[in-house]
Amino acid sequence: MSLLSKLRLVTVDVTGTLLAYKGRLGDYYCMAAKAAGKPCPDYDRMHEGFKLAYTEMARKYPCFGFAAKMPTIEWWRICVKDSFVKAGYDYDDETFEKVFKRIYSAFGSSAPYSVFPDAQPFMRGLREKGITVGIVSNAEYRYKEVILPALGLNQGSEWDFGVFSGIVGVEKPDPTIYKIALEMAGNVAPEEALHIGDSYRKDYVPARSIGMHALLLDRFKTAEAESWRKSGAPVLPDLEAAQAWLTKNPTEEPAEEPLGAALLRRMAEKL
């Protein structure tokens, strides 16, 4: 019997699974700065500045400020401002606000993203078979309300529900976000659910820790993929391969008992 015939729910990650970024972060920051009459920032410095600022904001105010009741736009305003400062660019308030508005608008639209061509057929195919499709993502509310619909991935045709960290206040790799997905799907049993993502630490380990099936996509031939395979994770190149995998009888089975929280932490610390 194929795994597909046993499933009632399939959840999917977003970036790296359904979508890819177009261009580089510096492209959008450069366009915004030039529109405000400023020179284009150095791409490498801007990228490093953003990584530092984002990491710091995510630590201080996780889930885009959910617990602090911080508006998403304010979370991003602080993050973007700090990104420029760390990159060596400290604009006056009026200039920064012009720059920020363009950046916030761009990343809240379909412009910086492209949909993998196998995403829509895969999701629709599952729903046509009566399988519920959910999205589990460390993303803010605009992915649900604006970005995914603008890219042609709509709730009701491609997916049934979404669990977004900025909306629920929980983020991967916390297994709780997967438990929320099971509940939202109608209290589906873990062994009747599969999660697909592109991160061993954030997608595979926590989903497996609660007894779900899981597989990983390696769309960009990452160096880490071989270690994922050695750890026993099914690793496939795309969703077309995932479809074929599901219709066969894979050897991967849910854990006999959920992995403990301590084990999950130890595995995450190694990555």
Secondary structure, DSSP 4 states (H G I P E B T S, - for coil): --SGGG-SEEEE-SBTTTEEE-S-HHHHHHHHHHHTT-PPPPHHHHHHHHHHHHHHHHHHSHHHHTTTT--HHHHHHHHHHHHHHHTT----HHHHHHHHHHHHHHTTSSTTEEE-TTHHHHHHHHHHTT-EEEEEES--HHIIIIIHHHTT--BTTTBSEEEEHHHHS--TT-THHHHHHHHHTTS--GGGEEEEES-IIIIIHHHHHTT-EEEEE-TT--TTHHHHHHTT--EESSHHHHHHHHHS--S----SSPPPHHHHHHHHHT-
